[in-house]
Amino acid sequence: MEFANEIIDRMEVADPFRIPIGSGNVALPYKPIHRLHTQAFQAYSSGNIGQAFSYEHTALAELLKVFHEDKSGKHVPVLLTVARNTRDLGYQSGQLLKAEATIKKGLVECIASKNKQKKWGAIEMSNQLMWIYFRLTKLSLCGTLIPQVDRATARMSLSMDEVPMSHRVTSQYYRGRLALFNLDPVGAEVALDFAFQHCPKSSPHNKRLILHSLVPAKLLHGKYPSPSLLKKYNCHQYINLVHAVKNGDVGLFESCVTRHQVFFIKKGLFMLIPWIRMLLHRNLFYRISQLNLEISTDAKTAHHIDLNKCETIMTSLSKGKKIYDKNVVQCILAGLIDHRFIKGYLSHKLNKMVLAKKNAFVKVEAHMFRAEQ
């Protein structure tokens, strides 16, 4: 119901020249658009979503014709609002692909124009398309969309300061999510940090959505968001998970992943779990190594870790839900060595991990999480 009210409120102010629905004098080129938009509003208010989409989609198509002839670009806000209405109604009526095709035409109009006023509309039109592509899980289309928009704005020497901050925040949010999908934690953190810092405090829901992707990006940099921040924005899915990764608690981590598996899948984040798990294992073996240094009586072998003890510790932490035998532990350590989280080697003969005497545990950096070739 909240989503429906949002659409109605938006449609009430979306008319050309902000004319209230069903009244006022409308400029001749906009009369058919105004009529279609009014019919869409009435259809939606009566619960006929499919008919509302049909009217609003047609209104957008007609608006693009007028928009093409208009050289001033002063009606960009109207185009953006009607496009967003079309997107939302298309989603609700199951006609998102049809909406996408027309919104894409609107993006082309903005990109192709030599009018700077129209050009900044390309940012928000691309946001609408990325919203659609994420819903349809067609993320490859985002990869071709972003360079097109960047090239168009660069040719016009368009300063980002000229673009409304809300459009920039949304754009950086989707760019950050796409970077995570492509396993680019560096690009993801930069984009999502910008989105989170510039998203107004009056929009806690949007800040929470950004954090859903920003937290994994931070973890892949070896950074751990505070529990107070996660509680403030109700990111309960991450509170215990971040604690588990930081402390190497394999049992708590696997429990969190299982409990919130559907959430991670829906957000497109589940593919990052193996990489975050690698960080978890790195932190666990770091703690084991520190404990080994404390109890060791021989300085020459203080950097030798008995894998039998590792098996016991990891199985105990999992509370019996998973058995960490010799092969599993050696496989985990081999992966950590390969990705350069740990300096050392495995002694299969002694069943021990022999760590480098200096800086055995490398500082976590995003480039360590590289995709397999």
VEXDREN-2710 file (C-alpha; in Angstrom, 1 decimal):
% VEXDREN-2710
k/r/px/py/pz
1/MET/0.0/0.0/0.0
2/GLU/2.9/2.4/0.8
3/PHE/4.4/1.7/-2.7
4/ALA/1.0/2.5/-4.2
5/ASN/0.6/5.8/-2.4
6/GLU/4.1/6.8/-3.5
7/ILE/3.1/6.3/-7.1
8/ILE/-0.1/8.3/-6.7
9/ASP/1.7/11.1/-4.9
10/ARG/4.3/11.2/-7.7
11/MET/1.7/11.1/-10.5
12/GLU/-0.2/14.0/-8.9
13/VAL/2.8/16.3/-9.4
14/ALA/4.1/14.8/-12.7
15/ASP/1.9/16.7/-15.1
16/PRO/3.5/19.1/-17.6
17/PHE/4.0/22.5/-16.0
18/ARG/2.8/21.0/-12.7
19/ILE/-0.8/21.5/-13.7
20/PRO/-3.2/19.6/-11.2
21/ILE/-4.8/16.6/-12.7
22/GLY/-7.9/17.3/-14.8
23/SER/-7.7/21.1/-14.7
24/GLY/-5.8/24.1/-15.9
25/ASN/-4.7/25.2/-19.4
26/VAL/-2.2/22.9/-21.1
27/ALA/0.0/23.9/-23.9
28/LEU/-1.2/22.4/-27.2
29/PRO/1.6/19.9/-27.8
30/TYR/1.1/18.5/-24.3
31/LYS/-2.7/18.1/-24.3
32/PRO/-2.7/14.4/-25.5
33/ILE/0.0/13.6/-22.9
34/HIS/-1.9/15.4/-20.1
35/ARG/-5.0/13.5/-21.1
36/LEU/-3.2/10.1/-21.1
37/HIS/-1.5/10.8/-17.8
38/THR/-4.9/11.8/-16.2
39/GLN/-6.4/8.5/-17.4
40/ALA/-3.4/6.6/-16.0
41/PHE/-3.9/8.3/-12.6
42/GLN/-7.6/7.5/-12.6
43/ALA/-7.0/3.8/-13.7
44/TYR/-4.4/3.3/-11.0
45/SER/-6.6/4.9/-8.3
46/SER/-9.3/2.5/-9.2
47/GLY/-6.9/-0.5/-9.0
48/ASN/-6.6/-1.2/-12.7
49/ILE/-2.8/-1.5/-12.9
50/GLY/-2.6/-2.9/-16.4
51/GLN/-4.7/-0.1/-17.9
52/ALA/-2.8/2.5/-15.9
53/PHE/0.5/1.2/-17.3
54/SER/-1.0/1.3/-20.9
55/TYR/-2.0/4.9/-20.5
56/GLU/1.3/6.1/-18.8
57/HIS/3.4/4.1/-21.3
58/THR/1.6/5.8/-24.2
59/ALA/2.0/9.1/-22.5
60/LEU/5.8/8.6/-22.2
61/ALA/6.0/7.6/-25.9
62/GLU/4.0/10.8/-26.9
63/LEU/6.1/12.9/-24.6
64/LEU/9.3/11.7/-26.3
65/LYS/8.0/13.0/-29.6
66/VAL/7.4/16.5/-28.1
67/PHE/10.7/16.3/-26.2
68/HIS/12.6/15.6/-29.4
69/GLU/11.3/18.9/-30.9
70/ASP/11.8/20.9/-27.8
71/LYS/15.2/22.6/-27.9
72/SER/15.0/24.2/-24.5
73/GLY/15.3/21.1/-22.4
74/LYS/13.2/22.7/-19.6
75/HIS/10.8/19.8/-19.4
76/VAL/13.5/17.2/-18.5
77/PRO/12.0/16.8/-14.9
78/VAL/8.6/15.9/-16.5
79/LEU/10.2/13.3/-18.7
80/LEU/12.1/11.8/-15.7
81/THR/9.0/11.6/-13.6
82/VAL/6.8/10.0/-16.3
83/ALA/9.5/7.6/-17.1
84/ARG/9.7/6.5/-13.5
85/ASN/6.0/6.1/-13.3
86/THR/6.1/3.9/-16.4
87/ARG/8.9/1.9/-14.8
88/ASP/7.0/1.3/-11.6
89/LEU/3.6/0.5/-13.3
90/GLY/5.4/-1.8/-15.7
91/TYR/6.9/-3.7/-12.8
92/GLN/3.6/-4.0/-11.0
93/SER/1.8/-5.1/-14.2
94/GLY/4.5/-7.5/-15.3
95/GLN/5.3/-5.4/-18.4
96/LEU/8.8/-4.3/-17.4
97/LEU/10.4/-5.3/-20.7
98/LYS/7.9/-3.1/-22.6
99/ALA/8.7/-0.2/-20.2
100/GLU/12.4/-0.7/-20.7
101/ALA/12.2/-0.4/-24.4
102/THR/10.5/3.0/-24.3
103/ILE/12.7/4.3/-21.4
104/LYS/15.7/3.4/-23.4
105/LYS/14.5/5.6/-26.2
106/GLY/14.2/8.4/-23.7
107/LEU/17.9/7.8/-22.7
108/VAL/18.9/8.0/-26.4
109/GLU/17.1/11.3/-26.7
110/CYS/19.0/12.7/-23.8
111/ILE/22.4/11.4/-24.9
112/ALA/22.0/12.4/-28.5
113/SER/21.0/16.0/-27.7
114/LYS/23.5/18.8/-27.8
115/ASN/21.5/20.6/-25.2
116/LYS/23.3/20.5/-21.8
117/GLN/20.0/20.8/-20.0
118/LYS/18.8/17.6/-21.7
119/LYS/22.2/15.9/-21.2
120/TRP/22.0/15.7/-17.4
121/GLY/18.7/13.9/-17.8
122/ALA/20.7/10.9/-19.1
123/ILE/22.0/10.2/-15.6
124/GLU/18.6/9.6/-14.2
125/MET/17.2/7.8/-17.3
126/SER/20.2/5.4/-17.0
127/ASN/19.3/5.0/-13.3
128/GLN/15.8/3.9/-14.3
129/LEU/17.2/1.4/-16.8
130/MET/19.7/0.0/-14.2
131/TRP/16.8/-0.4/-11.8
132/ILE/15.1/-2.5/-14.4
133/TYR/18.2/-4.6/-15.4
134/PHE/18.8/-5.5/-11.7
135/ARG/15.2/-6.6/-11.4
136/LEU/15.5/-8.7/-14.5
137/THR/19.0/-9.9/-13.6
138/LYS/20.4/-8.6/-16.9
139/LEU/23.4/-7.0/-15.4
140/SER/25.5/-7.3/-18.6
141/LEU/23.3/-4.6/-20.0
142/CYS/24.4/-2.3/-17.2
143/GLY/28.0/-2.8/-18.3
144/THR/27.3/-1.4/-21.8
145/LEU/25.0/1.3/-20.5
146/ILE/27.4/3.0/-18.1
147/PRO/30.2/3.7/-20.7
148/GLN/27.5/5.2/-23.1
149/VAL/26.4/7.7/-20.4
150/ASP/30.0/8.5/-19.4
151/ARG/31.0/9.3/-22.9
152/ALA/28.0/11.4/-23.6
153/THR/28.4/13.6/-20.5
154/ALA/32.2/13.8/-21.1
155/ARG/31.7/15.2/-24.6
156/MET/29.5/17.9/-23.3
157/SER/32.0/18.7/-20.5
158/LEU/29.1/18.2/-18.1
159/SER/30.2/18.8/-14.5
160/MET/28.7/16.4/-12.0
161/ASP/27.9/19.5/-9.8
162/GLU/25.3/20.4/-12.4
163/VAL/23.5/17.1/-11.9
164/PRO/21.0/16.8/-8.9
165/MET/22.7/15.0/-6.0
166/SER/19.8/12.5/-5.8
167/HIS/20.6/11.3/-9.4
168/ARG/24.3/11.0/-8.6
169/VAL/23.7/9.0/-5.4
170/THR/21.4/6.6/-7.3
171/SER/23.9/6.2/-10.1
172/GLN/26.8/5.5/-7.7
173/TYR/24.6/3.0/-5.8
174/TYR/24.0/0.9/-9.0
175/ARG/27.6/1.3/-10.1
176/GLY/28.8/0.1/-6.8
177/ARG/26.5/-2.9/-6.9
178/LEU/27.6/-3.7/-10.4
179/ALA/31.3/-3.5/-9.3
180/LEU/30.6/-6.0/-6.5
181/PHE/29.0/-8.3/-9.0
182/ASN/32.1/-8.1/-11.2
183/LEU/34.3/-8.7/-8.1
184/ASP/35.8/-5.2/-8.1
185/PRO/35.8/-4.3/-4.4
186/VAL/37.9/-1.2/-4.9
187/GLY/35.4/0.3/-7.4
188/ALA/32.5/-0.9/-5.3
189/GLU/33.7/0.8/-2.1
190/VAL/34.4/4.1/-3.8
191/ALA/31.0/4.2/-5.5
192/LEU/29.0/3.0/-2.5
193/ASP/30.9/5.2/0.0
194/PHE/29.9/8.2/-2.1
195/ALA/26.3/7.1/-2.2
196/PHE/26.1/6.5/1.5
197/GLN/27.9/9.7/2.5
198/HIS/25.7/11.9/0.2
199/CYS/22.4/10.1/0.8
200/PRO/20.4/12.4/3.1
201/LYS/19.9/11.4/6.8
202/SER/16.2/11.9/6.2
203/SER/16.3/8.7/4.0
204/PRO/17.2/5.9/6.4
205/HIS/15.6/3.3/4.1
206/ASN/17.9/4.3/1.2
207/LYS/21.0/4.4/3.5
208/ARG/20.1/0.9/4.6
209/LEU/19.9/-0.3/1.0
210/ILE/23.3/1.1/0.3
211/LEU/24.7/-0.5/3.4
212/HIS/23.5/-3.9/2.2
213/SER/26.1/-3.7/-0.5
214/LEU/28.7/-1.5/1.2
215/VAL/29.2/-3.8/4.1
216/PRO/30.5/-6.7/1.9
217/ALA/32.6/-4.2/0.0
218/LYS/34.2/-3.0/3.3
219/LEU/34.8/-6.6/4.4
220/LEU/36.7/-7.3/1.2
221/HIS/39.0/-4.5/2.2
222/GLY/39.5/-6.0/5.7
223/LYS/37.3/-3.3/7.3
224/TYR/34.6/-4.1/9.8
225/PRO/31.6/-1.8/10.2
226/SER/30.7/-1.1/13.8
227/PRO/27.7/-2.9/15.4
228/SER/26.2/0.5/16.3
229/LEU/26.1/1.5/12.7
230/LEU/24.5/-1.8/11.6
231/LYS/22.0/-1.5/14.4
232/LYS/21.2/2.1/13.6
233/TYR/20.1/1.2/10.1
234/ASN/18.6/-2.2/11.0
235/CYS/21.1/-4.2/9.1
236/HIS/20.6/-7.2/11.4
237/GLN/21.7/-9.7/8.7
238/TYR/25.3/-8.4/9.1
239/ILE/25.7/-7.9/12.9
240/ASN/26.7/-11.4/13.8
241/LEU/28.3/-12.1/10.4
242/VAL/30.7/-9.2/10.7
243/HIS/31.5/-10.2/14.3
244/ALA/32.2/-13.8/13.1
245/VAL/34.5/-12.7/10.3
246/LYS/36.5/-10.4/12.5
247/ASN/37.0/-13.0/15.1
248/GLY/37.3/-16.1/12.9
249/ASP/34.2/-17.8/14.4
250/VAL/33.5/-20.4/11.6
251/GLY/30.4/-21.7/13.5
252/LEU/28.7/-18.4/13.9
253/PHE/29.6/-17.4/10.3
254/GLU/28.1/-20.5/8.7
255/SER/25.0/-20.1/11.0
256/CYS/24.5/-16.5/9.7
257/VAL/25.0/-17.5/6.1
258/THR/22.4/-20.3/6.4
259/ARG/19.9/-18.1/8.3
260/HIS/20.1/-15.2/5.8
261/GLN/20.8/-17.2/2.6
262/VAL/17.6/-16.0/0.9
263/PHE/18.5/-12.4/1.7
264/PHE/22.0/-12.7/0.2
265/ILE/20.6/-14.4/-2.9
266/LYS/18.0/-11.8/-3.5
267/LYS/20.5/-9.0/-3.1
268/GLY/22.9/-10.7/-5.5
269/LEU/25.5/-11.0/-2.8
270/PHE/25.6/-14.7/-2.2
271/MET/28.5/-15.1/-4.7
272/LEU/30.7/-13.0/-2.4
273/ILE/30.3/-15.5/0.5
274/PRO/33.2/-17.7/-0.5
275/TRP/35.5/-14.7/-0.6
276/ILE/34.3/-13.4/2.8
277/ARG/34.7/-17.0/4.1
278/MET/38.4/-16.8/3.0
279/LEU/38.8/-13.7/5.1
280/LEU/37.2/-15.5/8.0
281/HIS/39.7/-18.4/7.7
282/ARG/42.6/-16.0/7.5
283/ASN/41.5/-14.3/10.7
284/LEU/40.9/-17.6/12.5
285/PHE/44.4/-18.9/11.6
286/TYR/45.9/-15.6/12.7
287/ARG/44.3/-16.0/16.1
288/ILE/45.5/-19.6/16.3
289/SER/49.1/-18.5/15.4
290/GLN/49.0/-15.9/18.2
291/LEU/47.9/-18.5/20.7
292/ASN/50.6/-20.8/19.4
293/LEU/53.2/-18.1/20.1
294/GLU/52.0/-17.6/23.6
295/ILE/52.1/-21.3/24.6
296/SER/55.2/-22.4/22.6
297/THR/58.3/-23.2/24.7
298/ASP/60.6/-23.5/21.7
299/ALA/61.2/-20.2/19.8
300/LYS/62.5/-22.2/16.8
301/THR/59.2/-23.9/16.2
302/ALA/56.9/-21.2/17.5
303/HIS/55.9/-20.5/13.9
304/HIS/54.9/-24.1/13.3
305/ILE/51.1/-24.7/13.6
306/ASP/49.9/-28.2/14.4
307/LEU/47.1/-29.0/11.9
308/ASN/45.6/-31.6/14.3
309/LYS/44.9/-28.8/16.7
310/CYS/43.4/-26.7/13.9
311/GLU/41.1/-29.5/13.1
312/THR/39.9/-29.7/16.7
313/ILE/39.4/-26.0/17.1
314/MET/37.5/-25.6/13.8
315/THR/35.3/-28.6/14.5
316/SER/34.6/-27.3/18.0
317/LEU/33.7/-23.8/16.8
318/SER/31.2/-25.4/14.3
319/LYS/29.5/-27.1/17.3
320/GLY/29.6/-30.4/15.5
321/LYS/27.6/-29.2/12.5
322/LYS/30.7/-29.7/10.3
323/ILE/33.7/-31.9/10.6
324/TYR/37.0/-30.3/9.7
325/ASP/39.3/-33.2/8.9
326/LYS/42.9/-33.1/7.7
327/ASN/42.1/-32.7/4.0
328/VAL/39.6/-29.9/4.6
329/VAL/42.1/-27.9/6.8
330/GLN/45.0/-28.4/4.4
331/CYS/42.8/-27.3/1.5
332/ILE/41.7/-24.1/3.3
333/LEU/45.3/-23.3/4.1
334/ALA/46.5/-24.0/0.5
335/GLY/43.9/-21.5/-0.7
336/LEU/45.0/-18.9/1.7
337/ILE/48.6/-19.3/0.6
338/ASP/47.7/-19.2/-3.0
339/HIS/45.8/-15.9/-2.5
340/ARG/48.7/-14.5/-0.5
341/PHE/46.8/-14.1/2.7
342/ILE/49.5/-16.2/4.5
343/LYS/53.2/-16.5/3.9
344/GLY/54.4/-20.1/4.5
345/TYR/54.1/-23.6/3.4
346/LEU/52.4/-26.9/4.3
347/SER/54.5/-29.8/5.6
348/HIS/52.4/-32.8/4.8
349/LYS/55.0/-35.1/6.4
350/LEU/54.6/-33.4/9.8
351/ASN/51.0/-32.3/9.2
352/LYS/52.0/-28.7/10.1
353/MET/51.7/-25.3/8.7
354/VAL/55.1/-23.6/8.7
355/LEU/54.7/-19.8/8.8
356/ALA/57.1/-17.2/7.6
357/LYS/59.0/-15.8/10.7
358/LYS/58.2/-12.2/9.7
359/ASN/54.8/-10.8/8.5
360/ALA/53.3/-14.2/8.0
361/PHE/49.8/-12.7/7.8
362/VAL/49.7/-10.1/5.1
363/LYS/47.4/-7.1/5.5
364/VAL/44.1/-7.7/3.8
365/GLU/43.7/-5.7/0.6
366/ALA/40.9/-5.8/-2.0
367/HIS/43.2/-7.1/-4.8
368/MET/43.6/-10.4/-3.0
369/PHE/40.0/-11.3/-3.8
370/ARG/40.6/-12.0/-7.5
371/ALA/38.3/-14.1/-9.7
372/GLU/39.6/-17.4/-10.8
373/GLN/40.9/-17.3/-14.4
END
